[in-house]
Amino acid sequence: MRSNPCPKCQSTMTEGFVLTERHGMLALLSWSRGTPRKGWFGVRQGSGKPIEISTWRCQRCGFLENYARD
């Protein structure tokens, strides 16, 4: 696992991920292009394939920084 310096306090950041619950199961957060559109059963997916989000957390101050890389 790599580490980046925190943009807030310059301490070490560690890569991880954020979970959400969908239909009673845990899932990774993802990013979708465009604006959200409400549908009958919640929000419809944006255009294109969703990209999973990786999250970095500062070990000192707790700052979170998200990245959506292809």
Residue pairs with C-beta under 8 A, 6 or more apart in sequence:
1 14
1 15
2 15
3 12
3 13
3 14
3 15
4 13
4 56
4 65
5 11
5 12
5 13
6 12
6 13
6 58
6 60
6 61
6 63
7 63
7 65
8 58
8 61
8 63
9 58
9 60
9 61
9 63
11 58
11 59
11 60
11 61
12 58
12 59
12 60
13 56
13 57
13 58
13 59
13 63
13 65
14 56
14 57
14 59
15 54
15 55
15 56
16 54
16 55
16 56
16 57
17 28
17 29
17 52
17 53
17 54
17 55
18 28
18 29
18 53
18 55
18 64
18 66
19 26
19 27
19 28
19 29
20 26
20 27
20 28
20 29
21 27
28 52
28 53
29 52
29 53
30 50
30 51
30 52
30 53
30 68
31 50
31 51
31 52
31 53
31 68
32 45
32 46
32 47
32 48
32 50
32 51
33 46
33 47
33 48
34 46
34 47
35 46
36 43
36 44
36 46
37 43
37 44
37 46
38 44
51 68
51 69
51 70
52 68
53 66
53 67
53 68
54 66
54 67
54 68
54 69
55 64
55 65
55 66
55 67
56 64
56 65
56 66
56 67
57 63
57 64
58 64
